[in-house]
Amino acid sequence: MGFEDKRIAIIGGGLGGMSFLNAALYAGLKNIQLYEQAPQFAEVGAGVNITSNANRVLDAFGLQESMTRKSSRKLPCYMEYHNYKNGEYLGHIEEFSQPPARLLHRAHLLDSLKERVPESCLNLGKHLASIERNTDAGAAPYTLKFQDGSTTEADIVIGCDGIKSNVRRDMGLADSPNYSGQVVYRGFVDYKDLPEETAQLLRKTVNFRGPQRHVLILPIGNQETGTDRAAIIGFMSETLDSWDSESWMSRSEISSLHEHVRDWCPQVQDIIEGLRKGSPDGRMLKQALYVRDPLDKWYEMKSGQKDSGIILLGDSAHSTLPHQGQGTCMAIESGIALATILRHWKNDDLESAFQFYQNLRKPRTDRVTQTSFEAGKLASSDSPDEMNNTFNPDALSERMKWIMEYNVLEDLRAKGADVLDFHDSRL
Ligand SMILES: Cc1cc2nc3c(=O)[nH]c(=O)nc-3n(C[C@H](O)[C@H](O)[C@H](O)COP(=O)(O)OP(=O)(O)OC[C@H]3O[C@@H](n4cnc5c(N)ncnc54)[C@H](O)[C@@H]3O)c2cc1C
C-alpha cells in the first residue's frame, strides 16, 4: 500500500528539498520530481554544521564517505568559547555522539545530496507561481503553474520552498515571519590570510561571546582536498530601520561588521583583516534573521480525495533561529520521516499518514524552535563583565543533548510499528 506510485512534486531544491528527494529515493517512492526556481543549484552563505542526529540519516543514504571527504577533520570538540574582549578561553562543549558533527561548505553538502539523484528528477528554472486544485472528474488533483508558463500535474505536493514559502501562502496561511532583533554577517576566511596563531585557534569551532552579539567560526573543508577555510558568522543586534525588509539580505561593507567589534580581541581583528583580504569589493553577506511561530497544521487535503494533499517540510513548516545549528538538520530528519511514512503507510488514507507524520515531528521541531531562541540569548551575554562567572558550557551542552542523541530512524521503527508496513523497508 502506501503512496509509492503517486506523482509527488517537491517544490524547492535547497538543503531541505534535496534531503527529502534523497529520502524519497532511499524509501522507494517511484514517481517523484523536484522543481527549483533558480537556474542552477546554489546555497547562500558559506558553512553549515550537520550534527549527529542528521548525520545518522545521511549515513543511511550512503553519504558518509562523500561528506567526510569534504568536511573539516579531527575537530577536538563541538564548540570552544572565548571572551570577546581579551580572547580568554571560557570553556568548551565535547562532541555529543557518533557520528560526529560535520562542518562543510553549503555548496559541498548540496553536491553530496546530488550524487545519488538521477538528473531526470531535477527541474531547474521552475518558479512555482500557483497551485490549481482541479475539480473536473478525471483531472489530476493538482496543476502546478510555473512563472515561465509551463505546468505539471501532481497528486501530492511537498512545499520545501523555505521560510518565505509560496506553497505555504497558497495554502491560505497568511502569518508573517518575526524579526529576531539580530542580523548575521556571513563570509569566509582563508587560513593563509590569518596569522599562524589565530589560524591554529580557528581550526576549532570557536564562539567569541560578547555583549548581545557573538562571532562564530566554523572550520569548513580540509587541507587534503585544498578546501579548508573558516566560515565566519557574526550575530549582531541591530534595529531594522534602515533595512529593505522585503529582501532580508544584502551585500554589506565589512566595515559595518567591524563597527560592532572594533574593541574586541586581536583574534577578531585578524578575522576582519582576513575577510578583507578575501573580498575584492570589501563586502560580505548581511542577512536579517527571521523565524516563524510554530504552525498548528502542516498540511491540507484535496477535498473529495483521500489520497491527495499538500504538505510543508523544512523552513516552510518549522523554521528556527540558527543558534543550535538545526534548521537543515530538522529538515533532514523530517525528510526521512515523511518519505518512509508515504512509502510504507498501511492503507490509502493520506490524511492519517500526514497527521501521523506531524504528530511524530512537531513536538520535536517546536521544541527546537523554542530552545534555539533561548540558546541565542545564552550565546551572547547581557552583562559582559560578569560573563566569565555566569557562563557554564556544561549546562549549554546538557541543554542540547536531547537534540543530538535522538535517532529518527529508531523513533520511526518504534512509533510506526502499528501503522507502517516494514516488510521491504531499508529502515
Ligand atoms: C546564519 C545561518 C546559519 C545556519 N547554520 C545552520 C547550521 O549550521 N546547521 C543547520 O542545520 N542549519 C543551519 N541554518 C538553517 C538552514 O540554513 C535552513 O534551515 C535550511 O537551509 C532550510 O532549508 P530549506 O530547504 O527548508 O529552505 P531554503 O534553504 O530556503 O531553500 C528553499 C529553496 O526553495 C526554492 N524556492 C523558493 N521559492 C520557490 C518557488 N516559488 N518555486 C520553486 N522554488 C522555490 C529556493 O530557491 C531554495 O532553493 C542556518 C541558517 C542561518 C540563517
PDBQT file of the ligand as one rigid body, heavy atoms in Angstrom, charges set to zero:
ROOT
HETATM    1  C1  LIG A 501      23.231  32.210   9.588  1.00  0.00    +0.000 C 
HETATM    2  C2  LIG A 501      22.619  30.854   9.478  1.00  0.00    +0.000 A 
HETATM    3  C3  LIG A 501      23.351  29.748   9.845  1.00  0.00    +0.000 A 
HETATM    4  C4  LIG A 501      22.777  28.477   9.792  1.00  0.00    +0.000 A 
HETATM    5  N1  LIG A 501      23.508  27.419  10.163  1.00  0.00    +0.000 NA
HETATM    6  C5  LIG A 501      22.950  26.177  10.168  1.00  0.00    +0.000 A 
HETATM    7  C6  LIG A 501      23.716  25.040  10.583  1.00  0.00    +0.000 A 
HETATM    8  O1  LIG A 501      24.902  25.151  10.910  1.00  0.00    +0.000 OA
HETATM    9  N2  LIG A 501      23.078  23.810  10.607  1.00  0.00    +0.000 N 
HETATM   10  C7  LIG A 501      21.780  23.671  10.228  1.00  0.00    +0.000 A 
HETATM   11  O2  LIG A 501      21.253  22.541  10.280  1.00  0.00    +0.000 OA
HETATM   12  N3  LIG A 501      21.049  24.730   9.806  1.00  0.00    +0.000 NA
HETATM   13  C8  LIG A 501      21.604  25.973   9.757  1.00  0.00    +0.000 A 
HETATM   14  N4  LIG A 501      20.871  27.048   9.311  1.00  0.00    +0.000 N 
HETATM   15  C9  LIG A 501      19.481  26.848   8.862  1.00  0.00    +0.000 C 
HETATM   16  C10 LIG A 501      19.432  26.385   7.407  1.00  0.00    +0.000 C 
HETATM   17  O3  LIG A 501      20.154  27.247   6.587  1.00  0.00    +0.000 OA
HETATM   18  C11 LIG A 501      17.971  26.312   6.936  1.00  0.00    +0.000 C 
HETATM   19  O4  LIG A 501      17.164  25.752   7.912  1.00  0.00    +0.000 OA
HETATM   20  C12 LIG A 501      17.887  25.455   5.691  1.00  0.00    +0.000 C 
HETATM   21  O5  LIG A 501      18.683  25.979   4.666  1.00  0.00    +0.000 OA
HETATM   22  C13 LIG A 501      16.429  25.374   5.232  1.00  0.00    +0.000 C 
HETATM   23  O6  LIG A 501      16.371  24.621   4.063  1.00  0.00    +0.000 OA
HETATM   24  P1  LIG A 501      15.053  24.654   3.169  1.00  0.00    +0.000 P 
HETATM   25  O7  LIG A 501      15.393  23.813   2.006  1.00  0.00    +0.000 OA
HETATM   26  O8  LIG A 501      13.872  24.331   4.006  1.00  0.00    +0.000 OA
HETATM   27  O9  LIG A 501      14.876  26.181   2.738  1.00  0.00    +0.000 OA
HETATM   28  P2  LIG A 501      15.812  27.064   1.819  1.00  0.00    +0.000 P 
HETATM   29  O10 LIG A 501      17.229  26.821   2.081  1.00  0.00    +0.000 OA
HETATM   30  O11 LIG A 501      15.306  28.458   1.948  1.00  0.00    +0.000 OA
HETATM   31  O12 LIG A 501      15.535  26.532   0.347  1.00  0.00    +0.000 OA
HETATM   32  C14 LIG A 501      14.332  26.809  -0.320  1.00  0.00    +0.000 C 
HETATM   33  C15 LIG A 501      14.532  26.524  -1.792  1.00  0.00    +0.000 C 
HETATM   34  O13 LIG A 501      13.295  26.697  -2.450  1.00  0.00    +0.000 OA
HETATM   35  C16 LIG A 501      13.482  27.470  -3.609  1.00  0.00    +0.000 C 
HETATM   36  N5  LIG A 501      12.224  28.179  -3.872  1.00  0.00    +0.000 N 
HETATM   37  C17 LIG A 501      11.690  29.191  -3.137  1.00  0.00    +0.000 A 
HETATM   38  N6  LIG A 501      10.522  29.573  -3.664  1.00  0.00    +0.000 NA
HETATM   39  C18 LIG A 501      10.318  28.789  -4.753  1.00  0.00    +0.000 A 
HETATM   40  C19 LIG A 501       9.280  28.718  -5.722  1.00  0.00    +0.000 A 
HETATM   41  N7  LIG A 501       8.219  29.539  -5.674  1.00  0.00    +0.000 N 
HETATM   42  N8  LIG A 501       9.373  27.803  -6.717  1.00  0.00    +0.000 NA
HETATM   43  C20 LIG A 501      10.451  26.951  -6.772  1.00  0.00    +0.000 A 
HETATM   44  N9  LIG A 501      11.472  27.001  -5.893  1.00  0.00    +0.000 NA
HETATM   45  C21 LIG A 501      11.394  27.892  -4.881  1.00  0.00    +0.000 A 
HETATM   46  C22 LIG A 501      14.649  28.386  -3.273  1.00  0.00    +0.000 C 
HETATM   47  O14 LIG A 501      15.293  28.875  -4.439  1.00  0.00    +0.000 OA
HETATM   48  C23 LIG A 501      15.528  27.476  -2.446  1.00  0.00    +0.000 C 
HETATM   49  O15 LIG A 501      16.422  26.730  -3.239  1.00  0.00    +0.000 OA
HETATM   50  C24 LIG A 501      21.428  28.328   9.341  1.00  0.00    +0.000 A 
HETATM   51  C25 LIG A 501      20.702  29.448   8.952  1.00  0.00    +0.000 A 
HETATM   52  C26 LIG A 501      21.281  30.696   9.017  1.00  0.00    +0.000 A 
HETATM   53  C27 LIG A 501      20.470  31.889   8.597  1.00  0.00    +0.000 C 
ENDROOT
TORSDOF 0
